[in-house]
Amino acid sequence: MRPVYLDNNATTRADESVVAAMLPFFTDAFGNASSAHESGAVAAGAVREARRNVMSLIGAEREQEIIFTSGATESNNAALLSALETGGERNELVVSAVEHPAILALCAYLETERGVNVHRIGVDSRGRLDTDAYRRALGPKTALASVMWANNETGTIFLVPELAELAHEAGALFHTDAVQAVGKVALDVKSTQIDMLSLSGHKFHGPKGVGALYVRKGVTFRPLIRGGQQERGRRGGTENVPAIVGLGKAAEQAALGLGELQAGVRALRDRFEAGVLAGIEDCFILGDVESRLPNTANIAFDRAEGESILLQLGKAGVAASLGSACTSGSTEPSHVVRAMGVPYTAAHGSVRFSFSRENSLADVEHVLEVLPAIVARAREVSPFARRRTADRVVPEQVHV
């Protein structure tokens, strides 16, 4: 039984070229990038090249706009806290209700411990932001609006450039958690009014534990981690040169293969969804099928328990997830599914399948072969077995 990995929104396998690029910086080129000697200069040069690759991937204009971090959680925290510290009398945040826990957990802390007023903007049944409510929430007290570029559970893409413009009209800064979008859709921050953007290497075949924060030139920034003068004084701590090199290589590879990835992965995803909808009754796709990531399929199986489906998929050699890996372990539907108003018996049966360039048609066919029986068994033992969800299928959501 060949394993099939369809949990690429949680993490991706590091590309061989990424690992090869990193290895010399553990041994031969092990110098500290802040050191003045030759070994340090080699490391510093590699960091500079990685910075340029990340800059190119997201369309930034200047090397100094890229700050290397330990990952998107740190980047998100740095962005929100900096905006509040530099916002003067502005002490409010505007976020979507479906943000990643790296945003929402910090917002909850800031509310309870620091008295920050947080506006959480809802979404519709397809996961699209309520733009009118977003516009109304912006005001003279808004320090920062932060809305993800693409949702990690449904793949729904938000109109981030337009949202950034609205934030600026209110005099606020704008940040986007672009973790799921980077490497999957084309980004060009210089053509937008985005002030800050977070990304993470392990989401596009780079190493874990490294990410970056884009900070547009001219935006006042307060460091989250203080120490030495690394990253131009904006992120203290010795540079993790091997990881940064790996991130840079992954960014280079992602930029080169973006078009091929979008076409190839989308075709696999669409073939998978069409097969599921044709072969399994009472299931439907979550998210905005007209505007979402090319690799993400979140399918709600009515009257089934997602945990049961995942368990049986695992026995069949298939890795998928209930949604965000950062919220696994909860027995309740995710905050994203709840915010979309998915009927209760279907929300419990939502499963996310996320593809990458390493998947194949054979992977799709294997899952389509085993999934119908798995869902049938899950429904037999489900507490919802005798119930049916009213209005469970939204017509426009089943056309792929």
N, C-alpha and C positions, 0 to 999 in steps of 0.2 A: 504494500500500500504506500504510494508516493504521497508525502505530505503536500497539502495545498495551503499556502499562506495568503489569506484574504483579510488581513488586519493591518494594512499598510498606513492607515491613518493614525494608528497607535505608534508604530515605528516601522522603519524599513531596514532591510539588510544593508550593511555598508558595502558599497561597490568595491570590487577588487582593486581598481585603480586608486580609490581613496585610501585603502589600507596600505597599498604600496607607497603612496606619497607620504604617508605618516611615518612609516617605520624608520627611515634614516634619522628622524628627529628624536627618537628614543636612544639612539646609539651614537652614530658618527657625528651628526650635527646636533648635539645635545645642548648647545650653549643657551644662555639666558639672553633673550632678545633685547634686554635693556643694558647688557654689558657692552663695553667699548671695544673689546678685542675682536679678533677675526671670527672666532666661534660665535660670538654674540651677533656680529654683523650678518653672518649667514642666516641665523635664526630670524633676525629682524627683516632681512630681505624676503624670507619665506612668508612672514606675517604680512608684509606689505603686498606681496603678490596675492595672498588669500583675500586681503581687504579689497583689492581691485576686482577680484572675481565676484565677490559678494556684491560689490557696488554695481557691477555690470548686470548681474542677475536681476536686480530690482530696479535698475534704471536711475541710480543715484548719480550725482555729478561730481562729488568730491570725496576723496579718501577719508577726510576727517569727519565725514558724516556717518561713518560706520564704527560702532563701538562693539568690540567682542565681549561676550558675556558667557555665563555657564549654561545658558539656554533661555528659552522664551519666558519661563516663569520669572527669572531674574529681570529680563528685559521689560516685561509687563509691569512688574513692581517698580522698577526704576522710572519708567515713563509716568505712571500715575502719581507716584510720590513727588517726583520732580515738578510736575505741573502744579501740584498743590503748594509746594514750598515756594515756587516762584510766582504764584498767581496773585499775590497781594490780597485784596479783599475778596477775590474769587475763591470760594471754598466748596464748590459743588461739582459733582461728577455726573455725566450722562453716559449710560452704558445700555447695551441690549440685554434682554432677559435671558438670552441663550448664549452668553459668553462662556468661555472656558472657565473652569474653577480657578485658574491662575489670575483671572480678573475678578470674578465674583467673590471669591474668598477674601481677597484683599479689601474689596468694597465693603463686605460685611464687617470686617475688622475696623475699617476706618469709620464706619457708622457708629459702632458700639463703643469704641475706645477713643475716638477723636472727634466725634460729633459732626462728621462730614455728611452732608446731605447728598444722597445718591438717588438719581432718577433711573429706574430700570424700565426700558421701553419694550413693549410687547411685540409679538409677531403674529402673523395670521396662520391659517391652517397649513400653508405651504412653507412656513418658516421665514417669510419676508417681513422685514422691519416695518412697523407702523410709522411711516415718515412724518405724518402730521403730528403724531404724539412726540416724536423726536424733535421736531421743529418747535413745538410748544414748550418743551422742557429746557431748551437752550435759553439763556438769559444773561443778565449782567453779573450774576454770581457764578456762572459756569467757568471753572478752571480748565476742564478738559472733557471732551467727548471721546469715548473709546468704543469702537464697534469693529468686530472681527471682519476680515475680508471674506472668509468662507467658513461656514459652520462645520465643525469637526464630525458631527454625527450625521447630518443630512446632506452635506455638501452644498447647501444653498449659498449662493454668492450674494453679498450685499453690495449696494451701490455706494461703495466707499468714497470714490472721488466726489460725488455729489454731497455726501454726508459731511465730508471735510469742508466743502464750500459753505454749507449751512453753519457749521461750527465757527468758521472764520467771520461770517456775517454777524455772529453774536459776540465776536471778540474773544472766542475761546480757542484753545489749542485742540488739535485732533490727533489721536493715536489709533492705530489699527493693529490687532493681533493677526498677523498674516501667516501664521504657522502652517495652516493647511493649504494656503494659496501658493506660496513660494515653491517654484519648481513644477507646478501643475498648470498654472495659467500665467499669461504674460503680465508683468507688472512694470510700470514706468513711473516711479514716484516723482520724478522731476516735472512731469506734466500735470501733477495734481497739487493740492494744497495740504497734503498730509505732512504733519510735523514730525511724527515719530511712528516707527513700524518695527514690530518684533518678528523674529524668525528663529527657527531651531534646526540644526543640522541633521538630526536623525530622522526628520520627516521626508528628506529627499536623498536618501542613501549616503548620508554622512554619518559621522560618529555621534554618540550620545554625549551629553554633558558640555555641549558648546553651542552657542547661538550668537545672535547679534541684535543690536538695537540701532536702527537708523534714526538719526537726529538731524533734521534739516538745518543747514547753515543759517545762523541768525536766531535760532531758538535757544533761549536761556535754559541751561541744564544743570541740575544739581546731582552729584554722584550718589548712588545708593551705597556703594562700597568705597570707603575712603582708605587711603594708604599711600603707596608711592605714586609716581607720576606716569604710570602705565596708561595707555589709551588716552594720552594727552591730558592726564589728570582726571579723567571722567570715570575710570573704573580701576581701582587699586588692586594690586595683586600681580604676582609674576605671571606672564602670559603662558597659557597652556599651548605651547607651540605645536606639538603634534596634532592636537584636536583642531586648532585653528587652521593648520595646513589641510587637514581632512575636510573641514568645512569649505575651505576655498576650492579644493578639488571637486567636491560634490556640487558646488555652485557652478563651476565651469562645465561639468558634465550635464547638469540640469539645463543650462542655457543652450548648449549645443543640441540637446535632444528634445527640447520642449515641444516642437511641432510634431515629431514622431510619437512622443509620449501621448499627446492629446488625442491624436487620431487612433493610434493602436489601442491604448487603454480604454478609450471611450467605446470602441467597437466591441471589446471584450465585455465591458460593463453592460452595454445595451443588449448584447446577445444573451447574457446571463439573465437580465431582468425580463426580457421577452420570454425566455424559457420558463422562468419561475411563474410568471403571470399566466402562461398557457397551461402549465402543469399542475398548479396548486390553486384550489379555489379559496375564496375569502382572504385574499392578501392584497396589499396595495403598497405603492412606493411613497415614502415620506420625503418631503422637501419639494423644492421648486424644480420640476423636471425640465423646465425651459431655461433655467439659469442656475447651474450647479457645477461642481467639480466633475471632471470627466471620469474620475476613478471611483466615485462613491455611490453605493446603492444601499439605502436603508429601507428595509422591507418589513412591514407590519403583518404578522400572521395572526389573524383574528382567532380568539379562543385557544391560544397556545401560550405556553410560558417560554420566554426567550431563553431562560437558563437551561431548560430541558432541551431545547433545540441545540444550544451551544454544546452541551454535554455530549449529545449524540453525534454532532458534527465532529467533535474532537476524537471520538472513537473511530470515525470514518477518515481521520487524518486531515480534517479541514479546520483551519483557525479563522475565526471571525470574532465579533464582539457584540455586546449590547449597546455600545456607544463609546463614550470617552473612557479610555483606560484609567484615567485619573479619578473616575467615580465608580469603578468596578467594586463589587462587594455589596452594593445596595440592592435590596429586594424590591424597591419601588422603581417605576419608570423614571428615566432621567429628567432633569429639569427642562431639557430641550423639548422632549416629547410632550411633557405636561404643558409647556408654554404654547405649543402648537394646538392644544385642545384635542389631541388624538383620543378617540373613545377608549375607555378604560380597558376593555378586554383586548383591544388591539395594541394599546400602548405596552402592555406586558409582554406582547409577542414580537416586539420590534427587534430586528437583528441587523447590524451593520456589516456589510461586506465591502472592503476597500481594496482596490486593485493597485498594482504597480507595473512598471515596464518589465518586470521579471515574470509576470504571469503569462499563461498561454491558453489557447483554446482548449487544450486537453484539461487544464484546471477547471475551466468553466463546465465542460461536459461531465467531469467527474462529480462536481457539486450538484449539477442538475439531475444526475442519475440517483444520488443518494438522498437528496433533500425532500422529495415528496413523501417518502416513507417515514422520514424523521419527523416531519411536521405532523403527519397523521398520528404517529405514536404520541407525540407531545400533546396533541389535542385529546387523545383518549384519557390521559392522566391529568389533564388540566382542570382546575376548579371552575373554569369557564366553559367546560365541555357542553353544558346544556343551555348556554346563553349565546345570543347572537347580537352583534353590534348594529345599532340602527345607523343608517347612512354611512356604512363603513367604507365605501369606495367613492372617492371623489373622481368623477369621470375624467377630468383633464390630467389626472395623476397617473393614469394607466397607459398612456400612449408614449412609447419610448422608441 
